[in-house]
Amino acid sequence: MAGQTSAGVRRMFITDYDGTLRRSDGTLSSGDIRALEDLKDSNVVRVLATGRSLYSLRRENRAPLPLDFIVFSNGAGITRLPEDETLRCGELGVHQVRRAAGVLEQLGLDFMIHRRVPQNHHFAYRRAGGLNPDFEHRIELYRPFCEPMEDAGQWSGAACQLLAVMPPQNGPAVFRKIQRQLGDFSVIRTTSPLDQRSVWVEIFAPEVSKSRTAARLARCLGVSVHNILAVGNDYNDIDLLQWAGTGVVVANAPAELRARFDVVASNDHCGVAAAVAYWRKRAMA
């Protein structure tokens, strides 16, 4: 999105979606929405950085959100609003897909391979066998857009990502194994937004992450990292929170994240609005 620099831009506010802006009951707080609306008058670029695809986000939110950009699929793409201009920010080549799939197969994991942005809500899936309710739930949610895959080694073409779904008891250890074996990829851990327990491990091209795509956007808009606040709640937000000039987590974040970053109210108690208030207070200090 080169050439989109705005001379008046000074600051950027970045929020995660699930577990941060989105409440536990699936709704959005009017207080959070109002806080995002008010930021426009303060000359702040408003960015949503989510692990969701554009399709998933828009299926849930029919009305437009008060945002200027959406960083989606953990940074694999970015969309400018309201123009709805979408840019692909990284993808896996066919040989990378086959290599990553081979690692997941060796580890005996259930996984999915997602098509290229913006059609990355379409995917092929491979079952390893065994009970995995969260994996099956996701297949049912996307039944019109997915198909079983007999041999991932025959995959042709580029892909947005691979996604492995694991039960919570062994997910963190397997995540570390995948990281070691695919150290030249971007390997991201996320808590399942479906059952809130299962571990999702997403494998992207090396240049893909929330922070890398947000940094690309900030450079285009001429916003210094020191003038950026990011708020999140989960493991896939860590790189973004570390990169931003100010990083905070909502109170419902895992203890590990609450120990590393300043904490604001939970997602069920207007955490995004609390992050805005926290940011303004720091700016006046």
C-alpha positions as CSV (number, residue, x, y, z in Angstrom):
1,M,0.0,0.0,0.0
2,A,2.8,2.4,-0.9
3,G,1.7,5.9,-1.5
4,Q,-1.0,5.9,1.1
5,T,0.9,8.1,3.6
6,S,-1.2,10.7,5.3
7,A,0.7,13.8,6.4
8,G,-1.5,14.2,9.6
9,V,-1.1,10.7,11.0
10,R,0.7,10.7,14.3
11,R,-0.4,7.6,16.2
12,M,-1.8,4.1,15.7
13,F,-4.0,1.9,17.9
14,I,-4.0,-1.8,17.2
15,T,-6.4,-4.3,18.8
16,D,-6.8,-8.0,18.6
17,Y,-10.3,-9.4,18.0
18,D,-11.2,-12.7,19.7
19,G,-10.8,-12.4,23.5
20,T,-9.9,-8.7,23.3
21,L,-12.5,-6.7,21.3
22,R,-14.9,-9.6,21.1
23,R,-16.6,-10.5,24.4
24,S,-17.0,-14.0,25.8
25,D,-20.6,-14.2,24.6
26,G,-19.6,-13.2,21.0
27,T,-20.8,-9.7,21.1
28,L,-19.0,-6.3,21.0
29,S,-19.2,-3.7,23.8
30,S,-20.8,-0.4,22.9
31,G,-18.2,1.2,25.1
32,D,-15.4,-0.4,23.1
33,I,-17.0,0.6,19.8
34,R,-17.4,4.2,21.0
35,A,-13.8,4.3,22.1
36,L,-12.7,3.3,18.6
37,E,-15.0,5.9,17.0
38,D,-13.6,8.6,19.3
39,L,-10.0,7.7,18.2
40,K,-10.8,8.9,14.7
41,D,-11.3,12.5,16.0
42,S,-7.9,12.2,17.8
43,N,-6.1,11.6,14.5
44,V,-5.3,7.9,15.3
45,V,-5.1,5.1,12.8
46,R,-7.4,2.3,14.0
47,V,-6.2,-1.2,13.2
48,L,-7.7,-4.6,13.9
49,A,-5.1,-7.4,14.0
50,T,-6.7,-10.8,14.0
51,G,-6.0,-14.4,13.4
52,R,-9.3,-14.7,11.6
53,S,-9.7,-14.6,7.8
54,L,-11.6,-11.8,6.3
55,Y,-14.5,-14.2,5.5
56,S,-14.7,-15.3,9.2
57,L,-14.6,-11.7,10.5
58,R,-17.2,-10.5,8.1
59,R,-19.5,-13.5,8.6
60,E,-19.8,-12.4,12.2
61,N,-19.9,-8.7,11.7
62,R,-22.3,-7.6,9.1
63,A,-22.1,-4.0,10.0
64,P,-18.8,-2.2,9.4
65,L,-16.5,-1.7,12.4
66,P,-15.0,1.7,13.1
67,L,-11.6,0.8,11.7
68,D,-9.1,2.0,9.1
69,F,-7.3,-1.2,8.4
70,I,-7.7,-4.9,9.1
71,V,-4.6,-7.1,9.5
72,F,-6.0,-10.6,9.1
73,S,-4.9,-14.2,9.2
74,N,-2.1,-13.3,11.7
75,G,-0.6,-10.9,9.1
76,A,-1.0,-12.9,5.9
77,G,-3.1,-10.0,4.5
78,I,-4.2,-6.5,5.1
79,T,-7.3,-4.6,4.0
80,R,-7.7,-0.8,3.9
81,L,-11.2,0.5,4.8
82,P,-13.6,1.7,3.6
83,E,-12.1,1.1,0.1
84,D,-11.8,-2.7,0.8
85,E,-8.4,-2.8,-0.9
86,T,-6.7,-6.0,0.1
87,L,-3.0,-6.8,-0.1
88,R,-1.4,-10.3,0.2
89,C,1.5,-10.0,2.6
90,G,3.1,-13.4,2.3
91,E,2.4,-17.0,1.2
92,L,3.9,-20.4,1.2
93,G,5.2,-21.9,-2.1
94,V,4.2,-25.5,-3.0
95,H,7.5,-27.0,-1.8
96,Q,7.2,-25.2,1.5
97,V,3.6,-26.5,1.9
98,R,4.7,-30.1,1.3
99,R,7.6,-29.8,3.7
100,A,5.5,-28.4,6.5
101,A,2.7,-30.9,5.8
102,G,5.3,-33.7,6.1
103,V,6.4,-32.6,9.5
104,L,2.7,-32.5,10.7
105,E,2.1,-35.9,9.3
106,Q,5.2,-37.3,11.0
107,L,3.9,-35.9,14.3
108,G,0.6,-37.6,13.8
109,L,-1.5,-34.4,13.8
110,D,-4.8,-33.4,12.4
111,F,-4.2,-30.4,10.1
112,M,-5.6,-28.2,7.3
113,I,-4.0,-26.4,4.4
114,H,-5.6,-23.1,3.5
115,R,-5.8,-21.6,0.0
116,R,-4.3,-18.2,-0.9
117,V,-5.6,-14.9,0.3
118,P,-8.4,-13.7,-0.1
119,Q,-9.9,-17.2,-0.5
120,N,-8.1,-18.6,2.5
121,H,-11.3,-19.7,4.2
122,H,-11.2,-22.6,1.7
123,F,-9.0,-25.5,2.9
124,A,-8.2,-29.1,2.5
125,Y,-7.9,-31.2,5.7
126,R,-6.2,-34.4,6.8
127,R,-7.2,-36.5,9.8
128,A,-4.6,-38.4,11.7
129,G,-7.2,-40.4,13.6
130,G,-8.4,-40.2,17.1
131,L,-10.7,-38.0,19.0
132,N,-10.4,-34.2,18.2
133,P,-13.7,-32.4,18.7
134,D,-12.3,-28.9,18.0
135,F,-10.9,-30.1,14.7
136,E,-14.2,-31.6,13.7
137,H,-16.1,-28.5,14.8
138,R,-14.1,-26.3,12.5
139,I,-14.7,-28.7,9.6
140,E,-18.4,-28.4,10.2
141,L,-18.3,-24.6,10.4
142,Y,-16.6,-24.5,7.0
143,R,-18.3,-27.5,5.4
144,P,-19.1,-25.6,2.1
145,F,-15.5,-24.6,1.8
146,C,-13.4,-27.6,2.7
147,E,-12.6,-31.1,1.5
148,P,-10.6,-34.1,2.7
149,M,-7.1,-34.6,1.5
150,E,-5.6,-38.1,1.0
151,D,-2.0,-37.1,0.4
152,A,-0.6,-33.7,1.4
153,G,2.5,-34.5,-0.6
154,Q,0.5,-34.0,-3.8
155,W,-0.6,-30.5,-2.9
156,S,-0.2,-28.1,-5.9
157,G,0.1,-24.4,-5.8
158,A,0.8,-21.7,-3.2
159,A,-1.1,-21.6,0.2
160,C,-1.8,-19.0,2.9
161,Q,-1.0,-21.3,5.8
162,L,-1.2,-24.7,7.5
163,L,-3.2,-25.2,10.7
164,A,-2.8,-28.1,13.2
165,V,-5.4,-28.5,15.9
166,M,-4.4,-30.3,19.1
167,P,-5.9,-31.0,22.5
168,P,-4.7,-28.6,25.3
169,Q,-2.8,-31.2,27.3
170,N,-0.1,-31.8,24.7
171,G,-0.4,-28.8,22.5
172,P,2.3,-26.6,24.0
173,A,5.0,-29.4,23.8
174,V,4.0,-30.2,20.2
175,F,4.1,-26.5,19.3
176,R,7.8,-26.4,20.4
177,K,8.6,-29.5,18.3
178,I,7.1,-27.9,15.3
179,Q,9.0,-24.7,15.9
180,R,12.3,-26.6,16.1
181,Q,11.7,-28.5,12.9
182,L,10.3,-25.6,10.9
183,G,12.5,-22.8,12.3
184,D,12.7,-21.1,9.0
185,F,8.9,-20.6,8.9
186,S,6.7,-18.4,10.9
187,V,5.1,-20.8,13.5
188,I,2.4,-19.2,15.6
189,R,0.5,-20.6,18.6
190,T,-3.1,-19.6,19.2
191,T,-5.8,-20.7,21.7
192,S,-8.8,-22.1,19.7
193,P,-11.5,-19.5,19.4
194,L,-14.0,-22.3,19.2
195,D,-13.6,-24.3,22.4
196,Q,-11.3,-21.8,24.2
197,R,-9.0,-24.7,25.1
198,S,-7.4,-26.5,22.2
199,V,-4.1,-25.4,20.8
200,W,-3.9,-24.3,17.2
201,V,-0.5,-24.1,15.6
202,E,-0.4,-22.1,12.4
203,I,2.5,-22.2,9.9
204,F,3.1,-19.3,7.6
205,A,5.7,-17.9,5.3
206,P,8.7,-16.4,7.2
207,E,7.7,-12.8,6.6
208,V,4.1,-13.3,8.1
209,S,3.2,-12.2,11.6
210,K,1.0,-9.5,13.1
211,S,4.0,-7.4,14.0
212,R,5.7,-7.6,10.6
213,T,2.5,-6.6,8.7
214,A,1.7,-3.9,11.3
215,A,5.3,-2.6,10.9
216,R,4.8,-2.5,7.1
217,L,1.7,-0.5,7.5
218,A,3.3,1.9,10.0
219,R,6.1,2.6,7.6
220,C,3.7,3.4,4.8
221,L,1.8,5.8,7.0
222,G,4.8,7.4,8.6
223,V,3.9,6.4,12.1
224,S,6.7,5.9,14.5
225,V,6.6,2.6,16.5
226,H,6.9,4.8,19.7
227,N,3.4,6.2,18.8
228,I,1.7,2.8,18.6
229,L,-0.3,1.0,21.2
230,A,-1.3,-2.7,20.8
231,V,-3.7,-4.6,23.0
232,G,-4.2,-8.4,22.9
233,N,-5.0,-11.5,24.9
234,D,-3.3,-14.5,23.5
235,Y,0.0,-16.1,22.4
236,N,-0.4,-15.0,18.7
237,D,-0.3,-11.4,20.0
238,I,3.1,-11.6,21.7
239,D,5.2,-10.5,18.8
240,L,2.9,-7.5,18.2
241,L,2.8,-6.5,21.9
242,Q,6.6,-6.7,22.0
243,W,7.1,-4.7,18.8
244,A,4.6,-1.8,19.6
245,G,5.8,1.2,21.6
246,T,3.2,0.3,24.2
247,G,1.8,-3.2,24.6
248,V,-1.0,-4.2,27.0
249,V,-3.1,-7.2,27.6
250,V,-6.7,-7.6,28.8
251,A,-7.3,-9.2,32.2
252,N,-8.5,-12.5,30.7
253,A,-5.1,-13.1,29.0
254,P,-3.1,-16.2,30.2
255,A,-1.0,-15.6,33.4
256,E,2.2,-15.9,31.3
257,L,1.2,-12.8,29.3
258,R,-0.2,-10.9,32.3
259,A,3.2,-11.3,33.9
260,R,5.0,-9.8,30.9
261,F,2.8,-6.8,29.9
262,D,0.7,-4.2,31.7
263,V,-2.9,-5.3,32.2
264,V,-6.2,-3.5,31.5
265,A,-9.8,-4.6,32.1
266,S,-11.0,-7.9,30.6
267,N,-12.7,-8.3,27.2
268,D,-16.0,-8.6,29.1
269,H,-15.5,-5.2,30.8
270,C,-14.5,-2.9,27.9
271,G,-10.9,-3.8,27.8
272,V,-10.3,-2.0,24.5
273,A,-11.8,1.3,25.9
274,A,-9.6,0.7,29.0
275,A,-6.5,0.4,26.8
276,V,-7.4,3.7,25.1
277,A,-7.8,5.4,28.5
278,Y,-4.5,3.9,29.6
279,W,-2.7,5.1,26.5
280,R,-4.1,8.6,26.9
281,K,-3.1,8.7,30.5
282,R,0.5,7.7,29.6
283,A,0.6,10.4,26.9
284,M,-0.3,13.1,29.4
285,A,2.2,11.8,32.1
